Amino acid sequence: MTYLASFAQASDVANPIGAVVRNGFATAVATGHGEKFVPALSDIIAG
């Protein structure tokens, strides 16, 4: 996912969905949940 986020940033195209996804992953990592699977991301963000 990091590769895809970097690719989207480098393309210089407006990508609000990419920013939301990137921020969601950053939140998961910052709260110690970086090793969890993607389906758990919604639970992590919700709180």
C-alpha positions, 0 to 999 in steps of 0.5 A: 500500500505504501507503494501505491500511496507514493505513486499517487502522490508522485502523479501530481493528480488530485487524489482525495481518496488516496489521501484518506487511505494514506491517513488511515494507514498512518493512524493505524501505524501511529496507534500501534496497529500497523501489523493488522490486516486491512479489513481491521482498518475501519475498526481502528479508525472508528476508535 
